[in-house]
Amino acid sequence: MEAFAFGQIGLMPGVFYDLLPREWTNLVDGWNQKENRREQSEWERTRWMTTILLNPHTKKRIKPKDLIVFPWENKLKKDRKVWTRGEIIATINERKERAKQKNGEFIQS
């Protein structure tokens, strides 16, 4: 853990030893997200450059996604359900009722 903190992240020992476990977890999560974004950007740049290099030599114009679609681009947004206002309110009320019954409380709000 110290090697990662001092070497990869670049923390000073005093800062590292003063971190709470929750702060350390947040720091590592943030660092991992930053590195993932950097790596994704590099892959997308490579795909873009390859497309530019190939296009003069092809009859049909190639788009970057014609070469490869990366896993982080495969997340289909059409699978996500769009909730209406009524559905949201009904779900909130249903969960409130379940919470009241679970706790043995039947308080009217």
Buried (B, 14 or more C-beta within 10 A) or exposed (E): EEEEBBEEBEBEEEBBEEBEEEEBEEBBEEBEEEEEEEEBEEEBEEBEEBBEEEEEEEEEEBEBEEEEEEEEEEEEEEEEEEEEEEEEEEEEEEEEEEEBEEEEEEEEE
